[in-house]
């Protein structure tokens, strides 16, 4: 009987140890996922902050173009600067929205819903920025064609290609970060059930 009781006690202790190890593993996984979500959130904010800074620096290109002898008419300067002010405001609003997504201070469901809402905002922001950019770029090209400034036209094409690639890569990076955050929140929600 003693041997049977020892075996029973040993079995119970092993079960307790396994449960403790499973609990520790679950806590560790939750912490890792929480840090991963926090890191993704930080990247999303950083992406907006970089775009915000670029928007405030881009109008300096007007000064550079004047320095090399290409002076755009006032109406082009106004829409060019206005475009970057609007896009900077959209970036600042994106920072505000993402800053409000705090998975550690809200339920996972709330964080998921806010991230979905932010994803919709980001899609609208990209659409607005693209439509406005087409208008600005179209205006600049119209002026350059009218004035027959070949060197400036070539420079505008180069700027369009480089700016387009940078914008596309930035948008893809932000979309990937949003989808990563949604996947992580989904995994965290599954673990909570």
Backbone as CSV, one residue per row, in Angstrom:
resi,resn,N_x,N_y,N_z,CA_x,CA_y,CA_z,C_x,C_y,C_z
1,UNK,0.809,-1.197,0.000,0.000,0.000,0.000,0.857,1.268,0.000
2,UNK,1.907,1.256,0.709,2.760,2.421,0.794,3.331,2.777,-0.573
3,UNK,3.716,1.728,-1.269,4.263,1.979,-2.594,3.207,2.587,-3.510
4,UNK,1.994,2.106,-3.388,0.887,2.630,-4.191,0.583,4.086,-3.824
5,UNK,0.624,4.386,-2.530,0.389,5.770,-2.098,1.514,6.691,-2.561
6,UNK,2.753,6.193,-2.497,3.882,6.989,-2.984,3.750,7.271,-4.476
7,UNK,3.356,6.233,-5.195,3.151,6.401,-6.639,2.038,7.403,-6.912
8,UNK,0.970,7.324,-6.133,-0.156,8.253,-6.281,0.291,9.680,-5.969
9,UNK,1.039,9.865,-4.875,1.547,11.183,-4.495,2.508,11.725,-5.551
10,UNK,3.363,10.852,-6.033,4.305,11.255,-7.073,3.556,11.689,-8.339
11,UNK,2.520,10.937,-8.682,1.696,11.279,-9.852,1.025,12.639,-9.646
12,UNK,0.464,12.878,-8.486,-0.193,14.151,-8.195,0.810,15.305,-8.249
13,UNK,2.005,15.103,-7.685,3.026,16.149,-7.697,3.479,16.447,-9.130
14,UNK,3.623,15.410,-9.925,3.996,15.592,-11.330,2.912,16.372,-12.075
15,UNK,1.670,16.065,-11.808,0.549,16.780,-12.422,0.560,18.252,-12.015
16,UNK,0.827,18.509,-10.737,0.913,19.890,-10.248,2.056,20.621,-10.938
17,UNK,3.211,19.968,-11.041,4.378,20.578,-11.706,4.101,20.859,-13.181
18,UNK,3.440,19.932,-13.848,3.088,20.134,-15.260,2.139,21.321,-15.402
19,UNK,1.166,21.416,-14.516,0.220,22.542,-14.570,0.923,23.869,-14.311
20,UNK,1.845,23.889,-13.350,2.606,25.110,-13.073,3.451,25.511,-14.277
21,UNK,4.110,24.511,-14.875,4.935,24.792,-16.053,4.067,25.321,-17.201
22,UNK,2.901,24.750,-17.378,1.990,25.208,-18.441,1.526,26.647,-18.167
23,UNK,1.233,26.936,-16.895,0.830,28.301,-16.532,1.968,29.294,-16.783
24,UNK,3.192,28.918,-16.389,4.346,29.794,-16.626,4.567,30.010,-18.109
25,UNK,4.428,28.937,-18.876,4.603,29.040,-20.324,3.531,29.963,-20.922
26,UNK,2.296,29.843,-20.464,1.214,30.697,-20.961,1.473,32.164,-20.601
27,UNK,1.937,32.397,-19.370,2.249,33.770,-18.964,3.387,34.339,-19.790
28,UNK,4.403,33.541,-20.024,5.540,33.976,-20.831,5.103,34.278,-22.265
29,UNK,4.272,33.417,-22.821,3.770,33.638,-24.182,2.927,34.907,-24.250
30,UNK,2.100,35.145,-23.243,1.298,36.373,-23.197,2.188,37.612,-23.138
31,UNK,3.263,37.543,-22.335,4.194,38.679,-22.252,4.901,38.920,-23.575
32,UNK,5.328,37.841,-24.223,6.007,37.972,-25.513,5.052,38.585,-26.545
33,UNK,3.829,38.095,-26.582,2.853,38.630,-27.540,2.544,40.088,-27.238
34,UNK,2.444,40.424,-25.965,2.174,41.808,-25.574,3.312,42.722,-26.020
35,UNK,4.551,42.257,-25.837,5.704,43.053,-26.283,5.734,43.169,-27.799
36,UNK,5.362,42.103,-28.472,5.343,42.114,-29.932,4.294,43.110,-30.430
37,UNK,3.130,43.130,-29.809,2.078,44.072,-30.181,2.544,45.497,-29.916
38,UNK,3.189,45.701,-28.773,3.702,47.026,-28.431,4.755,47.478,-29.442
39,UNK,5.616,46.577,-29.858,6.651,46.891,-30.837,6.029,47.257,-32.187
40,UNK,5.021,46.525,-32.600,4.336,46.812,-33.861,3.649,48.169,-33.784
41,UNK,3.028,48.446,-32.666,2.358,49.741,-32.466,3.374,50.878,-32.566
42,UNK,4.535,50.685,-31.969,5.593,51.690,-32.025,6.041,51.917,-33.473
43,UNK,6.197,50.826,-34.238,6.588,50.956,-35.650,5.551,51.740,-36.444
44,UNK,4.273,51.497,-36.153,3.211,52.213,-36.861,3.286,53.714,-36.556
45,UNK,3.518,54.052,-35.305,3.650,55.459,-34.927,4.889,56.058,-35.584
46,UNK,5.995,55.319,-35.552,7.240,55.803,-36.156,7.071,56.049,-37.657
47,UNK,6.374,55.158,-38.354,6.133,55.344,-39.790,5.389,56.651,-40.051
48,UNK,4.368,56.925,-39.245,3.630,58.184,-39.395,4.520,59.388,-39.081
49,UNK,5.348,59.267,-38.043,6.213,60.392,-37.649,7.227,60.716,-38.745
50,UNK,7.775,59.688,-39.378,8.724,59.922,-40.474,8.015,60.625,-41.629
51,UNK,6.836,60.135,-41.983,6.079,60.759,-43.074,5.714,62.204,-42.718
52,UNK,5.378,62.443,-41.462,5.049,63.787,-41.001,6.241,64.722,-41.201
53,UNK,7.423,64.256,-40.806,8.630,65.078,-40.962,8.941,65.341,-42.431
54,UNK,8.792,64.329,-43.272,9.040,64.501,-44.706,8.082,65.545,-45.287
55,UNK,6.846,65.522,-44.830,5.857,66.488,-45.332,6.254,67.925,-45.012
56,UNK,6.901,68.128,-43.886,7.315,69.487,-43.533,8.629,69.874,-44.205
57,UNK,9.406,68.879,-44.615,10.668,69.178,-45.308,10.484,69.318,-46.819
58,UNK,9.498,68.651,-47.386,9.298,68.646,-48.842,9.129,70.042,-49.444
59,UNK,8.416,70.967,-48.799,8.301,72.301,-49.400,9.644,73.018,-49.585
60,UNK,10.679,72.545,-48.903,12.004,73.138,-49.113,12.500,72.907,-50.536
61,UNK,11.923,71.918,-51.224,12.289,71.675,-52.620,11.920,72.869,-53.505
62,UNK,10.900,73.614,-53.103,10.551,74.826,-53.861,11.682,75.842,-53.801
63,UNK,12.293,75.950,-52.631,13.425,76.871,-52.480,14.590,76.396,-53.339
64,UNK,14.834,75.092,-53.332,15.929,74.537,-54.132,15.672,74.751,-55.624
65,UNK,14.428,74.578,-56.049,14.131,74.771,-57.479,14.317,76.233,-57.874
66,UNK,13.992,77.157,-56.985,14.212,78.580,-57.273,15.702,78.884,-57.353
67,UNK,16.494,78.202,-56.530,17.935,78.438,-56.508,18.609,78.004,-57.813
68,UNK,18.014,77.013,-58.491,18.604,76.561,-59.755,17.942,77.227,-60.965
69,UNK,17.134,78.226,-60.702,16.563,79.015,-61.793,15.165,78.620,-62.232
70,UNK,14.530,77.653,-61.581,13.168,77.262,-61.944,12.221,77.832,-60.907
71,UNK,11.544,78.877,-61.281,10.628,79.522,-60.354,9.195,79.219,-60.786
72,UNK,8.519,78.382,-60.019,7.142,78.031,-60.334,6.214,79.208,-60.053
73,UNK,5.086,79.277,-60.748,4.113,80.333,-60.444,3.513,80.123,-59.050
74,UNK,2.955,81.158,-58.511,2.419,81.129,-57.149,1.362,80.041,-56.982
75,UNK,0.502,79.858,-57.958,-0.569,78.868,-57.810,-0.011,77.458,-57.641
76,UNK,1.079,77.133,-58.294,1.687,75.808,-58.119,2.323,75.712,-56.731
77,UNK,2.994,76.776,-56.311,3.610,76.767,-54.978,2.544,76.564,-53.896
78,UNK,1.403,77.239,-54.069,0.331,77.136,-53.072,-0.220,75.719,-53.011
79,UNK,-0.530,75.103,-54.163,-1.095,73.747,-54.098,-0.057,72.724,-53.638
80,UNK,1.202,72.965,-53.986,2.282,72.069,-53.552,2.401,72.098,-52.021
81,UNK,2.481,73.282,-51.460,2.609,73.408,-49.996,1.330,72.931,-49.313
82,UNK,0.175,73.276,-49.853,-1.101,72.856,-49.274,-1.211,71.331,-49.250
83,UNK,-0.760,70.698,-50.327,-0.770,69.238,-50.376,0.006,68.663,-49.193
84,UNK,1.207,69.160,-48.967,2.028,68.609,-47.888,1.482,68.965,-46.507
85,UNK,0.826,70.093,-46.371,0.192,70.439,-45.093,-0.953,69.467,-44.808
86,UNK,-1.758,69.174,-45.825,-2.882,68.236,-45.647,-2.363,66.840,-45.317
87,UNK,-1.360,66.378,-46.056,-0.816,65.037,-45.804,-0.158,64.985,-44.415
88,UNK,0.506,66.063,-44.007,1.097,66.102,-42.658,0.001,66.002,-41.601
89,UNK,-1.115,66.681,-41.820,-2.238,66.610,-40.875,-2.798,65.190,-40.818
90,UNK,-2.911,64.538,-41.966,-3.383,63.149,-41.987,-2.415,62.229,-41.240
91,UNK,-1.123,62.466,-41.384,-0.121,61.671,-40.666,-0.216,61.917,-39.155
92,UNK,-0.385,63.181,-38.772,-0.509,63.511,-37.342,-1.746,62.838,-36.748
93,UNK,-2.842,62.827,-37.499,-4.066,62.176,-37.014,-3.831,60.674,-36.886
94,UNK,-3.067,60.087,-37.808,-2.721,58.668,-37.705,-1.940,58.376,-36.434
95,UNK,-1.003,59.258,-36.088,-0.243,59.093,-34.841,-1.196,59.118,-33.645
96,UNK,-2.136,60.052,-33.667,-3.112,60.178,-32.581,-3.944,58.907,-32.438
97,UNK,-4.415,58.375,-33.564,-5.254,57.168,-33.513,-4.459,55.976,-32.979
98,UNK,-3.268,55.758,-33.534,-2.468,54.598,-33.112,-2.056,54.732,-31.644
99,UNK,-1.785,55.953,-31.202,-1.426,56.172,-29.792,-2.564,55.775,-28.855
100,UNK,-3.782,55.840,-29.350,-4.946,55.474,-28.532,-5.178,53.978,-28.442
101,UNK,-4.500,53.208,-29.272,-4.645,51.746,-29.227,-3.646,51.234,-28.193
102,UNK,-4.166,50.876,-27.031,-3.305,50.436,-25.930,-3.796,49.085,-25.402
103,UNK,-3.319,48.014,-26.036,-3.808,46.680,-25.656,-3.656,46.354,-24.177
104,UNK,-2.640,46.876,-23.503,-2.455,46.595,-22.081,-3.475,47.296,-21.200
105,UNK,-4.132,48.324,-21.721,-5.073,49.112,-20.929,-6.520,48.909,-21.365
106,UNK,-6.732,48.010,-22.321,-8.095,47.741,-22.794,-8.201,46.254,-23.095
107,UNK,-9.417,45.813,-23.324,-9.568,44.402,-23.667,-9.001,44.156,-25.060
108,UNK,-8.675,42.923,-25.325,-8.144,42.554,-26.637,-9.179,42.846,-27.716
109,UNK,-10.447,42.619,-27.409,-11.515,42.894,-28.373,-11.569,44.377,-28.710
110,UNK,-11.442,45.242,-27.704,-11.432,46.688,-27.950,-10.220,47.097,-28.785
111,UNK,-9.058,46.551,-28.449,-7.843,46.862,-29.208,-7.986,46.391,-30.651
112,UNK,-8.576,45.220,-30.839,-8.789,44.689,-32.186,-9.734,45.603,-32.967
113,UNK,-10.835,46.018,-32.339,-11.809,46.894,-33.007,-11.169,48.238,-33.367
114,UNK,-10.371,48.786,-32.461,-9.709,50.059,-32.752,-8.672,49.912,-33.862
115,UNK,-7.998,48.775,-33.912,-7.013,48.540,-34.970,-7.715,48.399,-36.323
116,UNK,-8.855,47.734,-36.347,-9.649,47.633,-37.586,-10.086,49.032,-38.020
117,UNK,-10.545,49.828,-37.069,-10.960,51.207,-37.373,-9.778,52.007,-37.924
118,UNK,-8.612,51.821,-37.320,-7.408,52.509,-37.809,-7.041,52.034,-39.214
119,UNK,-7.196,50.751,-39.471,-6.896,50.215,-40.806,-7.777,50.896,-41.852
120,UNK,-9.046,51.077,-41.528,-9.952,51.785,-42.451,-9.496,53.228,-42.645
121,UNK,-9.111,53.884,-41.561,-8.611,55.258,-41.659,-7.369,55.299,-42.553
122,UNK,-6.468,54.371,-42.340,-5.225,54.349,-43.115,-5.515,54.165,-44.606
123,UNK,-6.488,53.317,-44.930,-6.859,53.138,-46.339,-7.416,54.433,-46.926
124,UNK,-8.260,55.124,-46.157,-8.816,56.410,-46.632,-7.707,57.451,-46.751
125,UNK,-6.774,57.469,-45.806,-5.664,58.417,-45.850,-4.827,58.191,-47.098
126,UNK,-4.560,56.941,-47.401,-3.782,56.629,-48.601,-4.516,57.062,-49.868
127,UNK,-5.815,56.839,-49.906,-6.600,57.235,-51.073,-6.609,58.756,-51.239
128,UNK,-6.847,59.481,-50.148,-6.857,60.945,-50.199,-5.492,61.472,-50.640
129,UNK,-4.436,60.933,-50.047,-3.084,61.380,-50.404,-2.773,61.116,-51.867
130,UNK,-3.183,59.972,-52.369,-2.925,59.625,-53.771,-3.685,60.542,-54.718
131,UNK,-4.949,60.768,-54.430,-5.756,61.648,-55.295,-5.180,63.065,-55.293
132,UNK,-4.838,63.574,-54.122,-4.250,64.914,-54.053,-2.895,64.972,-54.769
133,UNK,-2.094,63.922,-54.617,-0.778,63.879,-55.274,-0.934,63.902,-56.794
134,UNK,-1.924,63.203,-57.302,-2.161,63.206,-58.751,-2.471,64.625,-59.221
135,UNK,-3.275,65.341,-58.442,-3.583,66.728,-58.796,-2.357,67.625,-58.785
136,UNK,-1.537,67.486,-57.763,-0.334,68.315,-57.642,0.654,67.985,-58.763
137,UNK,0.915,66.707,-58.940,1.864,66.292,-59.978,1.343,66.686,-61.357
138,UNK,0.059,66.516,-61.582,-0.530,66.925,-62.861,-0.350,68.411,-63.118
139,UNK,-0.541,69.222,-62.095,-0.372,70.673,-62.231,1.079,71.032,-62.565
140,UNK,2.006,70.391,-61.898,3.423,70.667,-62.148,3.799,70.257,-63.575
141,UNK,3.367,69.069,-63.988,3.684,68.630,-65.349,3.017,69.515,-66.395
142,UNK,1.802,69.943,-66.130,1.117,70.855,-67.058,1.945,72.127,-67.238
143,UNK,2.382,72.697,-66.137,3.185,73.923,-66.204,4.499,73.680,-66.962
144,UNK,5.156,72.572,-66.663,6.440,72.296,-67.309,6.282,72.036,-68.814
145,UNK,5.195,71.378,-69.204,4.938,71.180,-70.634,4.669,72.517,-71.322
146,UNK,3.902,73.365,-70.654,3.550,74.668,-71.226,4.781,75.563,-71.393
147,UNK,5.696,75.487,-70.443,6.882,76.355,-70.498,8.042,75.707,-71.251
148,UNK,7.854,74.442,-71.639,8.863,73.723,-72.412,10.219,73.665,-71.692
149,UNK,10.171,73.436,-70.390,11.381,73.293,-69.560,11.795,71.824,-69.551
150,UNK,12.597,71.424,-70.501,12.959,70.014,-70.671,13.729,69.474,-69.467
151,UNK,14.739,70.212,-68.996,15.529,69.734,-67.849,14.648,69.584,-66.614
152,UNK,13.785,70.559,-66.401,12.888,70.505,-65.248,11.885,69.361,-65.397
153,UNK,11.443,69.112,-66.615,10.514,68.017,-66.871,11.175,66.670,-66.564
154,UNK,12.417,66.518,-66.969,13.165,65.286,-66.663,13.330,65.159,-65.148
155,UNK,13.674,66.249,-64.489,13.806,66.235,-63.027,12.492,65.888,-62.347
156,UNK,11.382,66.392,-62.898,10.063,66.086,-62.326,9.745,64.603,-62.483
157,UNK,10.092,64.029,-63.637,9.863,62.598,-63.838,10.688,61.773,-62.845
158,UNK,11.933,62.157,-62.683,12.791,61.442,-61.722,12.207,61.563,-60.314
159,UNK,11.803,62.775,-59.949,11.197,62.995,-58.634,9.919,62.200,-58.459
160,UNK,9.120,62.127,-59.524,7.864,61.364,-59.462,8.146,59.882,-59.230
161,UNK,9.109,59.339,-59.957,9.428,57.919,-59.814,9.984,57.636,-58.416
162,UNK,10.941,58.437,-57.978,11.538,58.218,-56.655,10.490,58.406,-55.554
163,UNK,9.727,59.498,-55.630,8.688,59.745,-54.629,7.626,58.661,-54.626
164,UNK,7.259,58.195,-55.827,6.265,57.121,-55.923,6.743,55.837,-55.284
165,UNK,7.998,55.493,-55.530,8.561,54.265,-54.946,8.638,54.393,-53.433
166,UNK,9.111,55.532,-52.951,9.201,55.734,-51.495,7.808,55.662,-50.866
167,UNK,6.830,56.331,-51.480,5.462,56.306,-50.959,4.865,54.913,-50.964
168,UNK,5.085,54.179,-52.048,4.565,52.819,-52.145,5.182,51.926,-51.072
169,UNK,6.493,52.007,-50.908,7.157,51.192,-49.888,6.685,51.558,-48.478
170,UNK,6.511,52.854,-48.229,6.034,53.287,-46.904,4.618,52.766,-46.645
171,UNK,3.761,52.836,-47.662,2.393,52.341,-47.492,2.371,50.831,-47.282
172,UNK,3.200,50.107,-48.021,3.269,48.653,-47.838,3.784,48.298,-46.451
173,UNK,4.781,49.037,-45.973,5.330,48.789,-44.635,4.251,49.029,-43.564
174,UNK,3.468,50.084,-43.742,2.415,50.388,-42.764,1.307,49.335,-42.815
175,UNK,0.930,48.920,-44.008,-0.102,47.875,-44.121,0.372,46.575,-43.485
176,UNK,1.636,46.233,-43.703,2.185,45.013,-43.111,2.162,45.119,-41.583
177,UNK,2.515,46.274,-41.049,2.495,46.459,-39.587,1.073,46.329,-39.047
178,UNK,0.107,46.915,-39.744,-1.296,46.819,-39.304,-1.736,45.360,-39.305
179,UNK,-1.445,44.646,-40.388,-1.851,43.234,-40.469,-1.144,42.385,-39.417
180,UNK,0.115,42.684,-39.124,0.824,41.967,-38.051,0.144,42.204,-36.709
181,UNK,-0.226,43.446,-36.455,-0.876,43.766,-35.177,-2.222,43.047,-35.075
182,UNK,-2.984,43.040,-36.176,-4.269,42.334,-36.160,-4.072,40.840,-35.926
183,UNK,-3.065,40.248,-36.569,-2.778,38.819,-36.365,-2.399,38.546,-34.916
184,UNK,-1.548,39.399,-34.341,-1.129,39.220,-32.947,-2.307,39.376,-31.988
185,UNK,-3.151,40.350,-32.247,-4.327,40.541,-31.393,-5.289,39.363,-31.525
186,UNK,-5.428,38.847,-32.739,-6.280,37.674,-32.972,-5.730,36.490,-32.186
187,UNK,-4.430,36.279,-32.223,-3.807,35.171,-31.487,-3.989,35.348,-29.984
188,UNK,-3.824,36.577,-29.525,-4.009,36.862,-28.096,-5.455,36.606,-27.687
189,UNK,-6.402,37.000,-28.530,-7.824,36.768,-28.225,-8.118,35.275,-28.172
190,UNK,-7.533,34.515,-29.102,-7.733,33.060,-29.104,-7.204,32.433,-27.826
191,UNK,-6.089,32.940,-27.317,-5.497,32.413,-26.092,-6.368,32.742,-24.877
192,UNK,-7.064,33.891,-24.946,-7.889,34.304,-23.808,-9.157,33.460,-23.690
193,UNK,-9.556,32.841,-24.793,-10.810,32.041,-24.758,-10.644,30.737,-24.075
